[in-house]
Amino acid sequence: MRSHGARVLLSDPYVPAEEAARSGRAGAVPLGRAVPSAELVTVHAPELPETRGLLDGRRLALLRDGAVVVNTGARG
């Protein structure tokens, strides 16, 4: 999907891929597949046991050079 000319990908374990596709705003993919191709990653998740380590060192190492990470989630 595209927004302002950008390809938008969504990775959310609580949003079924079919629902994201129906919205027409974002394509749903696993986080591990989205991170290596991203120029911008935004995180909107609170810190919970299941989100702790969401963007750990292993995933951050997959980011391309110059990629930006914006964390807007309420983190501890």
C-alpha positions, -999 to +999 in steps of 0.1 A: +000+000+000+011+036-005+007+067+016+022+100+003+042+079-021+056+057+006+050+019+009+034+014+043+038-020+061+021-030+093+033-056+118+008-062+145+000-096+160-034-083+170-045-072+135-052-100+111-035-095+077-069-097+060-082-067+081-051-046+072-056-054+035-092-044+037-083-010+051-063-003+020-038+017+040-011-008+049+002-042+040+006-066+069+039-085+072+059-101+100+082-076+118+113-095+108+104-090+071+096-053+074+126-041+093+154-049+067+136-029+040+124+000+061+136+036+059+115+045+089+102+023+117+077+036+142+068+017+174+035+023+190+034-004+217+034-001+254+061-020+273+045-053+283+061-087+288+051-096+252+065-064+237+098-063+257+127-067+233+105-060+203+133-041+186+163-059+202+199-056+190+194-085+165+165-067+148+182-033+150+212-048+132+189-056+103+181-020+097+195-005+065+221+024+068+203+057+075+171+041+087+153+060+115+135+045+145+108+065+163+095+050+195+062+066+206+052+037+228+050+042+266+081+023+276+096+018+311 
